């Protein structure tokens, strides 16, 4: 599958995790919530290849950071929490999990 889809859904999974957890009451500043999104999105994809001595795509590709921005805006900034509500549907959760796991397993 394309790297763009994998990167977006990985970032979307991280944005939804932060929105359901630490930012559930929307009391975090946007920067703090965004940085938590980046770390929770790509933490496994950063450290896994790094420990095996392989270059990680997070450090060598700017597509992942752009995907984090798009996913964060979609989940947190759309009016009436539409992005968050869409992300909570089961089919969207299913697709998110599939593409996020494909991203994590890429190159292993």
C-alpha positions in Angstrom: 0.0 0.0 0.0 1.1 3.5 -0.5 3.3 5.2 2.1 1.0 8.2 2.2 -2.0 6.2 3.3 0.0 4.3 5.9 1.5 7.6 7.3 -1.9 9.3 7.5 -3.6 6.4 9.3 -0.7 6.0 11.7 -1.0 9.7 12.5 -4.8 9.5 12.7 -4.5 6.7 15.2 -2.2 8.8 17.4 -4.5 11.8 17.2 -7.5 9.7 18.2 -5.5 8.2 21.1 -4.6 11.6 22.5 -8.1 13.0 21.9 -9.7 10.0 23.8 -7.1 10.2 26.6 -5.1 13.2 27.7 -7.1 15.7 25.7 -10.5 14.2 26.3 -11.7 17.4 28.0 -9.9 19.6 25.5 -7.9 21.3 28.3 -4.5 20.9 26.7 -3.0 23.7 24.6 -2.9 22.9 20.9 0.9 22.6 20.9 1.0 20.1 23.8 -1.8 18.1 22.2 0.0 18.1 18.8 3.3 17.0 20.3 1.6 14.2 22.2 0.0 13.2 18.9 3.3 13.0 17.1 4.9 11.0 19.9 2.0 8.6 20.3 1.7 8.2 16.5 5.2 7.3 15.7 6.9 6.1 18.9 6.8 2.4 17.9 7.9 3.2 14.4 10.7 5.3 15.6 12.3 3.0 18.1 11.8 -0.4 16.6 13.9 0.1 13.5 16.4 2.3 15.4 17.1 -0.6 17.9 17.7 -3.0 15.0 20.1 -0.6 13.3 17.9 0.4 10.4 17.0 4.0 9.4 13.5 4.9 10.5 11.2 6.6 8.0 10.2 9.1 10.6 13.7 10.6 10.6 14.3 10.4 6.9 10.9 11.4 5.5 8.9 14.7 5.9 5.6 13.0 4.8 5.0 11.7 8.3 5.1 15.1 10.0 2.8 16.5 7.4 0.4 13.6 8.0 0.5 14.4 11.7 -0.6 18.0 11.0 -3.5 16.9 8.7 -4.6 14.2 11.2 -4.4 16.5 14.1 -6.5 19.2 12.4 -9.0 16.6 11.2 -9.5 15.2 14.7 -9.3 18.3 16.8 -10.2 21.4 14.8 -13.2 20.5 12.6 -16.4 22.1 13.7 -18.8 20.2 16.0 -16.1 17.5 16.6 -17.0 15.9 13.2 -13.5 14.4 12.8 -13.5 12.8 16.2 -17.0 11.5 15.7 -16.1 10.0 12.3 -13.0 8.5 13.8 -15.0 6.6 16.5 -17.1 4.6 13.9 -16.1 0.9 13.9 -15.2 0.8 10.1 -12.9 3.8 10.5 -11.2 2.2 13.6 -10.8 -1.0 11.6 -9.1 0.8 8.7 -7.0 2.8 11.0 -5.7 -0.2 12.8 -4.9 -2.0 9.5 -2.9 0.8 8.0 -1.2 1.7 11.2 0.0 -1.9 11.6 1.2 -2.0 8.0 3.3 1.1 8.7 4.8 -0.4 11.9 5.7 -3.6 10.0 7.1 -1.8 7.0 10.6 -3.1 6.3 10.8 -5.6 9.1 
